[in-house]
Amino acid sequence: MLRPAITAVDIENEQSVIIVALSKRSATALAALFCGPTAPSEHPLGLMLGRLRTSDGSPVDSGQGAVRARWRTLRDDDTSVRARVDSTTYSLRASPDFVLCGLPHEGPFTTQAWLGADSLGVVELEVPVDGTLRRNLFVSAGLRRGQIVGFVRDPTGGGVERAQVAAAENYIATVTDPSGRFVLPRLPLGTQSIDVRALGYLPRRLVVDIVADVAEPERIVMQRPPTTLRMVTVRAMRSYAGFEVRRTSGVGLFLDEAAIQRRNPFIFADIMRSLPSVVVLPVKSFSAKFYTRFGRKQCEPSVWVDGVKVLSRTQDLDAYVDVSNVRAAEVYSSPAEVPAGFAGDPFCGAVIIWTRRPSE
């Protein structure tokens, strides 16, 4: 990585005063140093610097590891806005240091690392405001497992009871006790992601390093939503307007009516075919089921139709929905992406379907 500057000094007596000027390279300078010159862009790109280590501290052999980042990028044309998955990979060379260039400066990206036969799960990170993320990653060495012990607190320091804490990548979840304490057992050593949700608080996703059988206690402070909406009366189950609002966030995949018609679907699974992070499998004649994939896991997502959760098995979807009447669809492959109000399985994503009103 960066080498420290060496300054020669003369110590003449016990009272000598030495002044050393230090400076910090800007994100632009670091990007040019490690990634080379890039074309000017209205969207600045981010950079991640770090070192890949094993959980037991064993040395890293050169050429044995790699780090990959993936993120979604919106591309618009004359007819629609499309989401594309971009990625970058760095293969370790003479040292365990790695550099990932061209990361999104706004919004999260997922990272996964390998070291020989060992690997860590998919973790979600975000480039800070200055454009440079500095973080080491730890890969599990062998089959050893550990646990995370922590406390979920409210902004005043009090414990949050019955908060849900989940390691989605490993299908392990628990809830906090009255003091806010939780224990997540049997987790692979290395860098892991955990999700925390509690009624009345904003959800949180944290990245933790488990490098011993019992990790250092985590103190997680939850925040309440910044604003509180006035009481409203719901007079209809449909809220298609939310589709357009969420579409502008860049999180998830969105298919409007024009995109669905271009696919000319016969069954609903036809709409899901060839989408990123979606796997469609035939069940029998004129029937299929689909899974969402997140990291190394794939599962059947929760399905919502016009704001109502209707299914636990995707192969039965055509019994509930007339594919010719589908107006739009939202696909969230990761449980962390699922918008508030549509949460279902804490270990899987969700598919939200909107149909046309009879008068439309």
HELIX and SHEET records of a PDB file:
HELIX    1   1 ALA A   27  CYS A   35  1                                   9    
HELIX    2   2 ALA A  168  ASN A  170  5                                   3    
HELIX    3   3 ALA A  241  ARG A  247  1                                   7    
HELIX    4   4 GLU A  257  ARG A  263  1                                   7    
HELIX    5   5 ALA A  269  MET A  272  1                                   4    
HELIX    6   6 THR A  314  ALA A  319  5                                   6    
HELIX    7   7 VAL A  323  ASN A  325  5                                   3    
SHEET    1   A 3 ASP A  97  PRO A 104  0                                        
SHEET    2   A 3 LEU A  45  THR A  54 -1                                        
SHEET    3   A 3 THR A 132  ARG A 134  1                                        
SHEET    1   B 3 ASP A  97  PRO A 104  0                                        
SHEET    2   B 3 LEU A  45  THR A  54 -1                                        
SHEET    3   B 3 LEU A 137  VAL A 139  1                                        
SHEET    1   C 4 VAL A  81  SER A  91  0                                        
SHEET    2   C 4 GLY A  65  ASP A  76 -1                                        
SHEET    3   C 4 PRO A 108  LEU A 115 -1                                        
SHEET    4   C 4 ASP A 118  SER A 119 -1                                        
SHEET    1   D 4 VAL A  81  SER A  91  0                                        
SHEET    2   D 4 GLY A  65  ASP A  76 -1                                        
SHEET    3   D 4 PRO A 108  LEU A 115 -1                                        
SHEET    4   D 4 VAL A 123  GLU A 126 -1                                        
SHEET    1   E 3 ARG A 181  PRO A 188  0                                        
SHEET    2   E 3 ARG A 145  ARG A 153 -1                                        
SHEET    3   E 3 GLU A 218  VAL A 221  1                                        
SHEET    1   F 4 ILE A 172  VAL A 175  0                                        
SHEET    2   F 4 GLN A 164  ALA A 167 -1                                        
SHEET    3   F 4 GLY A 190  ARG A 197 -1                                        
SHEET    4   F 4 ARG A 204  ILE A 210 -1                                        
SHEET    1   G 5 LEU A 253  LEU A 255  0                                        
SHEET    2   G 5 VAL A 326  TYR A 332 -1                                        
SHEET    3   G 5 ALA A 350  THR A 355 -1                                        
SHEET    4   G 5 SER A 302  VAL A 305  1                                        
SHEET    5   G 5 VAL A 308  LEU A 311 -1                                        
SHEET    1   H 3 VAL A 278  LYS A 284  0                                        
SHEET    2   H 3 SER A 287  PHE A 294 -1                                        
SHEET    3   H 3 LYS A 297  CYS A 299 -1                                        
END                                                                             
